[in-house]
Amino acid sequence: MKKRPVVVVTRRLPDVVETRMRELFDTRLNLEDKPLEASELVEAVQSADVLVPTVTDEIDAALLAQAGPNLRLIANFGNGVDHIDVQAALARGITVTNTPGVLTEDTADMTMALIMAVARRLPEGVRVIPEDRWGGWSPTWMLGRRITGKRLGIVGMGRIGQALARRAKAFGLSIHYHNRRRVPQRIEDELEATYWESLDQMLARMDIVSVNCPHTPATYHLLSARRLKLLKPDAIVVNTARGEIIDENALARLIESGDVAGAGLDVFEHEPAVNPRLIKLARQGKVVLLPHMGSATYEGRVDMGEKVIVNIKTFMDGHRPPDRVLPSML
């Protein structure tokens, strides 16, 4: 009988996924579901044939230098791989895979929800009745902003950006986007989307800006202090991608001064730590903060797990896994 590969999973996954992995592989699970300490990650890469990390694990060159000779595959549970040094992995003969596509609709849903929550002041509203502060309807109380007819600027028109655009179009928003490459004409026509080669020019004209691009060295603080200052005073910013793409301190400062109206953030620069200035603004009702929930649906997590299993099984059967990540893709 062929020896089953040792697969180390760094966080708890849905039961159905863990059960299937145990059936197929010699799987070591993290039943406590706490992020692994540095020493535990070293032990994992030394003992595993396959490592299944998540965004909470830093798989850098220093860690990979301590990997055992049997580690041949890093099957990431997630789409983004900015926490993995893909170049260092490949240099050591370790293949890296991810789980693209399965989180598109869930993340687009949450992005649209954040747009609505900020524009219509939903978090403030939901606190009023439980806190016994509602004195009845008033024509000038809790006024938010209509989103129909507003301009939405999407930074990153990949799968999630396009899924968001379809939702936003149905809400009557005018779709604008900036991307490394212009999308095909048929997609622009379907979404009635306006392409901006200059991110600066787009930002200055938008009512709502949504960040939907991956975090890479090129997108670190892409929305810098200089660029954020280009926004209109009544603009709102939404981020469901990666916290590092926005200069959080600059964003907080502009909201505090009234130069930006508000923000909806599901991701943060130093997760799980959240900038205290943003927390203060959230208490004031000027920003909406969520604990990285954009992809948090049961269906999405199961789909991710199934992709991880397919990647491992395909690789171990001697074939190229379907979701291999290469440096040229980043």
Order of alpha helices (4+ residues) and beta strands (2+ residues): beta-alpha-beta-alpha-beta-alpha-beta-alpha-beta-alpha-alpha-beta-alpha-beta-alpha-beta-alpha-beta-alpha-beta-alpha-beta-alpha-beta-alpha
